[in-house]
Amino acid sequence: MPTLQIEHRVRDYEAWKQAFESDPVGRQAGGVRSYRISRLADDPLHVLIELDFESLAEAEAFGDRLRAMWSNVGERLGLERPTARVVEHVERADY
């Protein structure tokens, strides 16, 4: 399952979360099947998001849509140095 990993700092987590919840890029319509949000333990303004997709093409297309949005409104949303990359999970084990 391809995952789009997104990472950036935010100026205000609550404001960012509200924007995330408003879903300006259309996660479900864009093929997102599930997501996870994490923050660094020592820096709660550093956000990591993982979006899971059924196909590599969907993940890459959504990443392109995100980058376009960041170039238009990233600063207004308080994003600092947003990055996104697609990874493919190859193995998992639970203990």
N, CA, C and O atoms as a GROMACS GRO file, in nm:
protein
  380
    1MET      N    1   0.085  -0.118   0.000
    1MET     CA    2   0.000   0.000   0.000
    1MET      C    3   0.089   0.124   0.000
    1MET      O    4   0.170   0.140   0.091
    2PRO      N    5   0.077   0.210  -0.098
    2PRO     CA    6   0.155   0.334  -0.101
    2PRO      C    7   0.106   0.432   0.006
    2PRO      O    8  -0.014   0.445   0.031
    3THR      N    9   0.201   0.500   0.066
    3THR     CA   10   0.171   0.602   0.167
    3THR      C   11   0.241   0.730   0.129
    3THR      O   12   0.360   0.730   0.098
    4LEU      N   13   0.168   0.839   0.133
    4LEU     CA   14   0.226   0.972   0.114
    4LEU      C   15   0.262   1.024   0.252
    4LEU      O   16   0.174   1.049   0.335
    5GLN      N   17   0.392   1.040   0.278
    5GLN     CA   18   0.440   1.091   0.406
    5GLN      C   19   0.463   1.241   0.392
    5GLN      O   20   0.536   1.286   0.304
    6ILE      N   21   0.401   1.317   0.480
    6ILE     CA   22   0.408   1.463   0.478
    6ILE      C   23   0.468   1.508   0.610
    6ILE      O   24   0.437   1.453   0.716
    7GLU      N   25   0.553   1.608   0.603
    7GLU     CA   26   0.618   1.657   0.725
    7GLU      C   27   0.637   1.808   0.714
    7GLU      O   28   0.678   1.860   0.610
    8HIS      N   29   0.605   1.878   0.823
    8HIS     CA   30   0.628   2.022   0.829
    8HIS      C   31   0.605   2.072   0.971
    8HIS      O   32   0.545   2.003   1.054
    9ARG      N   33   0.653   2.190   0.997
    9ARG     CA   34   0.621   2.259   1.123
    9ARG      C   35   0.502   2.349   1.097
    9ARG      O   36   0.476   2.389   0.983
   10VAL      N   37   0.430   2.381   1.202
   10VAL     CA   38   0.318   2.474   1.194
   10VAL      C   39   0.336   2.580   1.301
   10VAL      O   40   0.396   2.554   1.405
   11ARG      N   41   0.285   2.699   1.276
   11ARG     CA   42   0.293   2.805   1.377
   11ARG      C   43   0.191   2.784   1.489
   11ARG      O   44   0.217   2.817   1.605
   12ASP      N   45   0.075   2.727   1.453
   12ASP     CA   46  -0.035   2.710   1.549
   12ASP      C   47  -0.102   2.576   1.516
   12ASP      O   48  -0.171   2.564   1.415
   13TYR      N   49  -0.081   2.476   1.602
   13TYR     CA   50  -0.133   2.343   1.573
   13TYR      C   51  -0.286   2.343   1.561
   13TYR      O   52  -0.340   2.284   1.468
   14GLU      N   53  -0.354   2.409   1.653
   14GLU     CA   54  -0.501   2.407   1.651
   14GLU      C   55  -0.555   2.471   1.522
   14GLU      O   56  -0.652   2.421   1.464
   15ALA      N   57  -0.495   2.580   1.478
   15ALA     CA   58  -0.538   2.642   1.352
   15ALA      C   59  -0.508   2.550   1.234
   15ALA      O   60  -0.590   2.537   1.143
   16TRP      N   61  -0.391   2.485   1.236
   16TRP     CA   62  -0.357   2.392   1.129
   16TRP      C   63  -0.455   2.276   1.127
   16TRP      O   64  -0.502   2.236   1.020
   17LYS      N   65  -0.488   2.221   1.246
   17LYS     CA   66  -0.578   2.106   1.254
   17LYS      C   67  -0.716   2.142   1.201
   17LYS      O   68  -0.780   2.061   1.134
   18GLN      N   69  -0.761   2.261   1.230
   18GLN     CA   70  -0.891   2.306   1.178
   18GLN      C   71  -0.887   2.312   1.026
   18GLN      O   72  -0.983   2.270   0.960
   19ALA      N   73  -0.779   2.363   0.968
   19ALA     CA   74  -0.764   2.367   0.823
   19ALA      C   75  -0.758   2.225   0.767
   19ALA      O   76  -0.818   2.198   0.663
   20PHE      N   77  -0.686   2.135   0.833
   20PHE     CA   78  -0.676   1.996   0.789
   20PHE      C   79  -0.815   1.932   0.788
   20PHE      O   80  -0.852   1.864   0.692
   21GLU      N   81  -0.891   1.954   0.893
   21GLU     CA   82  -1.025   1.896   0.903
   21GLU      C   83  -1.120   1.952   0.798
   21GLU      O   84  -1.214   1.884   0.759
   22SER      N   85  -1.096   2.076   0.752
   22SER     CA   86  -1.182   2.132   0.647
   22SER      C   87  -1.154   2.067   0.512
   22SER      O   88  -1.232   2.083   0.418
   23ASP      N   89  -1.042   1.994   0.501
   23ASP     CA   90  -1.008   1.911   0.386
   23ASP      C   91  -1.006   1.989   0.254
   23ASP      O   92  -1.082   1.958   0.163
   24PRO      N   93  -0.920   2.090   0.244
   24PRO     CA   94  -0.920   2.175   0.124
   24PRO      C   95  -0.876   2.105  -0.004
   24PRO      O   96  -0.904   2.154  -0.114
   25VAL      N   97  -0.807   1.990   0.007
   25VAL     CA   98  -0.760   1.921  -0.113
   25VAL      C   99  -0.851   1.803  -0.148
   25VAL      O  100  -0.838   1.746  -0.257
   26GLY      N  101  -0.942   1.766  -0.060
   26GLY     CA  102  -1.035   1.657  -0.088
   26GLY      C  103  -0.971   1.520  -0.076
   26GLY      O  104  -0.951   1.450  -0.175
   27ARG      N  105  -0.939   1.482   0.049
   27ARG     CA  106  -0.869   1.355   0.070
   27ARG      C  107  -0.945   1.235   0.015
   27ARG      O  108  -0.888   1.157  -0.062
   28GLN      N  109  -1.070   1.218   0.053
   28GLN     CA  110  -1.143   1.099   0.010
   28GLN      C  111  -1.159   1.095  -0.142
   28GLN      O  112  -1.139   0.990  -0.204
   29ALA      N  113  -1.195   1.207  -0.202
   29ALA     CA  114  -1.209   1.212  -0.348
   29ALA      C  115  -1.076   1.191  -0.417
   29ALA      O  116  -1.072   1.144  -0.531
   30GLY      N  117  -0.966   1.224  -0.349
   30GLY     CA  118  -0.832   1.207  -0.405
   30GLY      C  119  -0.774   1.068  -0.387
   30GLY      O  120  -0.661   1.042  -0.426
   31GLY      N  121  -0.852   0.978  -0.327
   31GLY     CA  122  -0.806   0.840  -0.314
   31GLY      C  123  -0.750   0.802  -0.178
   31GLY      O  124  -0.706   0.688  -0.161
   32VAL      N  125  -0.750   0.893  -0.081
   32VAL     CA  126  -0.697   0.859   0.051
   32VAL      C  127  -0.790   0.758   0.117
   32VAL      O  128  -0.911   0.779   0.125
   33ARG      N  129  -0.732   0.647   0.164
   33ARG     CA  130  -0.810   0.542   0.228
   33ARG      C  131  -0.804   0.553   0.380
   33ARG      O  132  -0.899   0.514   0.449
   34SER      N  133  -0.695   0.606   0.434
   34SER     CA  134  -0.682   0.629   0.578
   34SER      C  135  -0.569   0.728   0.600
   34SER      O  136  -0.486   0.750   0.512
   35TYR      N  137  -0.567   0.787   0.718
   35TYR     CA  138  -0.457   0.879   0.750
   35TYR      C  139  -0.421   0.868   0.897
   35TYR      O  140  -0.501   0.825   0.980
   36ARG      N  141  -0.299   0.910   0.927
   36ARG     CA  142  -0.248   0.918   1.063
   36ARG      C  143  -0.178   1.053   1.079
   36ARG      O  144  -0.108   1.099   0.989
   37ILE      N  145  -0.197   1.115   1.194
   37ILE     CA  146  -0.129   1.240   1.226
   37ILE      C  147  -0.045   1.215   1.350
   37ILE      O  148  -0.094   1.160   1.449
   38SER      N  149   0.081   1.255   1.344
   38SER     CA  150   0.172   1.242   1.459
   38SER      C  151   0.242   1.376   1.480
   38SER      O  152   0.249   1.459   1.390
   39ARG      N  153   0.291   1.394   1.601
   39ARG     CA  154   0.373   1.512   1.632
   39ARG      C  155   0.498   1.464   1.704
   39ARG      O  156   0.495   1.364   1.775
   40LEU      N  157   0.607   1.537   1.684
   40LEU     CA  158   0.729   1.502   1.755
   40LEU      C  159   0.707   1.519   1.905
   40LEU      O  160   0.645   1.616   1.948
   41ALA      N  161   0.758   1.426   1.983
   41ALA     CA  162   0.740   1.430   2.128
   41ALA      C  163   0.803   1.554   2.189
   41ALA      O  164   0.752   1.609   2.286
   42ASP      N  165   0.915   1.598   2.131
   42ASP     CA  166   0.984   1.715   2.187
   42ASP      C  167   0.953   1.844   2.112
   42ASP      O  168   1.010   1.949   2.145
   43ASP      N  169   0.865   1.838   2.012
   43ASP     CA  170   0.826   1.958   1.937
   43ASP      C  171   0.685   1.938   1.880
   43ASP      O  172   0.671   1.896   1.766
   44PRO      N  173   0.580   1.967   1.959
   44PRO     CA  174   0.444   1.941   1.914
   44PRO      C  175   0.397   2.026   1.795
   44PRO      O  176   0.288   2.006   1.743
   45LEU      N  177   0.480   2.121   1.752
   45LEU     CA  178   0.447   2.198   1.633
   45LEU      C  179   0.504   2.135   1.506
   45LEU      O  180   0.480   2.184   1.396
   46HIS      N  181   0.578   2.026   1.522
   46HIS     CA  182   0.633   1.952   1.407
   46HIS      C  183   0.538   1.836   1.380
   46HIS      O  184   0.527   1.743   1.459
   47VAL      N  185   0.471   1.843   1.264
   47VAL     CA  186   0.363   1.750   1.233
   47VAL      C  187   0.407   1.653   1.124
   47VAL      O  188   0.474   1.690   1.028
   48LEU      N  189   0.368   1.528   1.142
   48LEU     CA  190   0.391   1.422   1.043
   48LEU      C  191   0.255   1.363   1.008
   48LEU      O  192   0.179   1.326   1.098
   49ILE      N  193   0.224   1.354   0.880
   49ILE     CA  194   0.098   1.300   0.835
   49ILE      C  195   0.127   1.186   0.738
   49ILE      O  196   0.214   1.199   0.652
   50GLU      N  197   0.055   1.078   0.752
   50GLU     CA  198   0.067   0.967   0.658
   50GLU      C  199  -0.070   0.942   0.596
   50GLU      O  200  -0.168   0.919   0.667
   51LEU      N  201  -0.076   0.947   0.463
   51LEU     CA  202  -0.199   0.924   0.388
   51LEU      C  203  -0.181   0.794   0.309
   51LEU      O  204  -0.086   0.781   0.232
   52ASP      N  205  -0.271   0.700   0.328
   52ASP     CA  206  -0.262   0.571   0.260
   52ASP      C  207  -0.351   0.569   0.136
   52ASP      O  208  -0.462   0.623   0.137
   53PHE      N  209  -0.301   0.505   0.030
   53PHE     CA  210  -0.371   0.497  -0.099
   53PHE      C  211  -0.372   0.353  -0.149
   53PHE      O  212  -0.292   0.271  -0.104
   54GLU      N  213  -0.461   0.324  -0.240
   54GLU     CA  214  -0.465   0.193  -0.305
   54GLU      C  215  -0.359   0.182  -0.414
   54GLU      O  216  -0.308   0.073  -0.439
   55SER      N  217  -0.326   0.294  -0.479
   55SER     CA  218  -0.233   0.287  -0.592
   55SER      C  219  -0.125   0.394  -0.582
   55SER      O  220  -0.144   0.499  -0.522
   56LEU      N  221  -0.012   0.363  -0.641
   56LEU     CA  222   0.100   0.458  -0.647
   56LEU      C  223   0.060   0.582  -0.724
   56LEU      O  224   0.096   0.694  -0.685
   57ALA      N  225  -0.014   0.566  -0.832
   57ALA     CA  226  -0.056   0.680  -0.914
   57ALA      C  227  -0.142   0.777  -0.833
   57ALA      O  228  -0.126   0.898  -0.846
   58GLU      N  229  -0.233   0.725  -0.749
   58GLU     CA  230  -0.316   0.812  -0.665
   58GLU      C  231  -0.231   0.889  -0.565
   58GLU      O  232  -0.251   1.009  -0.545
   59ALA      N  233  -0.135   0.821  -0.503
   59ALA     CA  234  -0.048   0.885  -0.404
   59ALA      C  235   0.034   0.997  -0.468
   59ALA      O  236   0.045   1.106  -0.413
   60GLU      N  237   0.091   0.969  -0.585
   60GLU     CA  238   0.173   1.070  -0.653
   60GLU      C  239   0.088   1.189  -0.698
   60GLU      O  240   0.130   1.304  -0.685
   61ALA      N  241  -0.031   1.161  -0.752
   61ALA     CA  242  -0.119   1.270  -0.797
   61ALA      C  243  -0.162   1.357  -0.679
   61ALA      O  244  -0.167   1.479  -0.691
   62PHE      N  245  -0.192   1.294  -0.566
   62PHE     CA  246  -0.232   1.371  -0.449
   62PHE      C  247  -0.116   1.455  -0.397
   62PHE      O  248  -0.136   1.569  -0.354
   63GLY      N  249   0.004   1.399  -0.400
   63GLY     CA  250   0.122   1.476  -0.361
   63GLY      C  251   0.139   1.599  -0.447
   63GLY      O  252   0.174   1.706  -0.396
   64ASP      N  253   0.116   1.585  -0.576
   64ASP     CA  254   0.124   1.701  -0.667
   64ASP      C  255   0.019   1.806  -0.631
   64ASP      O  256   0.048   1.926  -0.633
   65ARG      N  257  -0.102   1.761  -0.598
   65ARG     CA  258  -0.208   1.856  -0.559
   65ARG      C  259  -0.171   1.928  -0.430
   65ARG      O  260  -0.196   2.049  -0.418
   66LEU      N  261  -0.113   1.856  -0.335
   66LEU     CA  262  -0.070   1.919  -0.210
   66LEU      C  263   0.037   2.025  -0.233
   66LEU      O  264   0.029   2.135  -0.179
   67ARG      N  265   0.136   1.991  -0.315
   67ARG     CA  266   0.244   2.086  -0.342
   67ARG      C  267   0.190   2.213  -0.409
   67ARG      O  268   0.236   2.323  -0.379
   68ALA      N  269   0.094   2.198  -0.497
   68ALA     CA  270   0.032   2.314  -0.562
   68ALA      C  271  -0.041   2.400  -0.458
   68ALA      O  272  -0.032   2.522  -0.461
   69MET      N  273  -0.111   2.336  -0.365
   69MET     CA  274  -0.180   2.411  -0.261
   69MET      C  275  -0.079   2.483  -0.173
   69MET      O  276  -0.098   2.600  -0.138
   70TRP      N  277   0.030   2.413  -0.135
   70TRP     CA  278   0.131   2.475  -0.050
   70TRP      C  279   0.189   2.599  -0.116
   70TRP      O  280   0.214   2.698  -0.048
   71SER      N  281   0.212   2.595  -0.246
   71SER     CA  282   0.271   2.711  -0.313
   71SER      C  283   0.175   2.829  -0.313
   71SER      O  284   0.218   2.944  -0.322
   72ASN      N  285   0.045   2.802  -0.303
   72ASN     CA  286  -0.054   2.910  -0.303
   72ASN      C  287  -0.090   2.959  -0.164
   72ASN      O  288  -0.105   3.080  -0.142
   73VAL      N  289  -0.105   2.867  -0.068
   73VAL     CA  290  -0.155   2.907   0.064
   73VAL      C  291  -0.074   2.853   0.181
   73VAL      O  292  -0.114   2.869   0.297
   74GLY      N  293   0.037   2.789   0.154
   74GLY     CA  294   0.117   2.730   0.262
   74GLY      C  295   0.158   2.829   0.368
   74GLY      O  296   0.151   2.800   0.487
   75GLU      N  297   0.201   2.946   0.325
   75GLU     CA  298   0.244   3.049   0.421
   75GLU      C  299   0.126   3.096   0.506
   75GLU      O  300   0.139   3.114   0.627
   76ARG      N  301   0.012   3.115   0.443
   76ARG     CA  302  -0.107   3.160   0.516
   76ARG      C  303  -0.153   3.055   0.617
   76ARG      O  304  -0.206   3.088   0.723
   77LEU      N  305  -0.132   2.926   0.584
   77LEU     CA  306  -0.167   2.818   0.676
   77LEU      C  307  -0.064   2.800   0.787
   77LEU      O  308  -0.085   2.720   0.879
   78GLY      N  309   0.046   2.873   0.779
   78GLY     CA  310   0.149   2.864   0.882
   78GLY      C  311   0.240   2.745   0.867
   78GLY      O  312   0.300   2.701   0.965
   79LEU      N  313   0.253   2.691   0.745
   79LEU     CA  314   0.341   2.577   0.722
   79LEU      C  315   0.484   2.622   0.704
   79LEU      O  316   0.511   2.720   0.635
   80GLU      N  317   0.575   2.552   0.765
   80GLU     CA  318   0.717   2.579   0.750
   80GLU      C  319   0.785   2.459   0.687
   80GLU      O  320   0.781   2.349   0.743
   81ARG      N  321   0.845   2.478   0.574
   81ARG     CA  322   0.921   2.375   0.501
   81ARG      C  323   0.844   2.245   0.480
   81ARG      O  324   0.892   2.138   0.520
   82PRO      N  325   0.726   2.252   0.419
   82PRO     CA  326   0.652   2.127   0.396
   82PRO      C  327   0.723   2.037   0.295
   82PRO      O  328   0.775   2.084   0.194
   83THR      N  329   0.723   1.909   0.324
   83THR     CA  330   0.778   1.809   0.232
   83THR      C  331   0.679   1.694   0.222
   83THR      O  332   0.600   1.669   0.314
   84ALA      N  333   0.686   1.625   0.109
   84ALA     CA  334   0.601   1.507   0.090
   84ALA      C  335   0.677   1.408   0.003
   84ALA      O  336   0.746   1.445  -0.092
   85ARG      N  337   0.664   1.281   0.039
   85ARG     CA  338   0.727   1.175  -0.040
   85ARG      C  339   0.638   1.051  -0.032
   85ARG      O  340   0.569   1.028   0.066
   86VAL      N  341   0.643   0.972  -0.139
   86VAL     CA  342   0.565   0.848  -0.143
   86VAL      C  343   0.656   0.733  -0.105
   86VAL      O  344   0.766   0.719  -0.158
   87VAL      N  345   0.608   0.650  -0.014
   87VAL     CA  346   0.680   0.529   0.024
   87VAL      C  347   0.586   0.411   0.001
   87VAL      O  348   0.464   0.424   0.004
   88GLU      N  349   0.646   0.295  -0.022
   88GLU     CA  350   0.569   0.172  -0.033
   88GLU      C  351   0.610   0.080   0.081
   88GLU      O  352   0.728   0.052   0.099
   89HIS      N  353   0.514   0.034   0.156
   89HIS     CA  354   0.540  -0.056   0.267
   89HIS      C  355   0.575  -0.193   0.210
   89HIS      O  356   0.506  -0.245   0.123
   90VAL      N  357   0.683  -0.250   0.260
   90VAL     CA  358   0.726  -0.381   0.210
   90VAL      C  359   0.715  -0.490   0.316
   90VAL      O  360   0.713  -0.609   0.284
   91GLU      N  361   0.708  -0.450   0.442
   91GLU     CA  362   0.698  -0.552   0.546
   91GLU      C  363   0.646  -0.488   0.673
   91GLU      O  364   0.673  -0.371   0.701
   92ARG      N  365   0.571  -0.567   0.751
   92ARG     CA  366   0.523  -0.522   0.880
   92ARG      C  367   0.514  -0.643   0.972
   92ARG      O  368   0.476  -0.752   0.928
   93ALA      N  369   0.547  -0.623   1.096
   93ALA     CA  370   0.533  -0.728   1.198
   93ALA      C  371   0.478  -0.666   1.324
   93ALA      O  372   0.516  -0.555   1.360
   94ASP      N  373   0.392  -0.735   1.391
   94ASP     CA  374   0.340  -0.692   1.520
   94ASP      C  375   0.393  -0.785   1.627
   94ASP      O  376   0.400  -0.907   1.608
   95TYR      N  377   0.431  -0.728   1.741
   95TYR     CA  378   0.482  -0.808   1.853
   95TYR      C  379   0.397  -0.784   1.975
   95TYR      O  380   0.423  -0.841   2.080
   0.00000   0.00000   0.00000
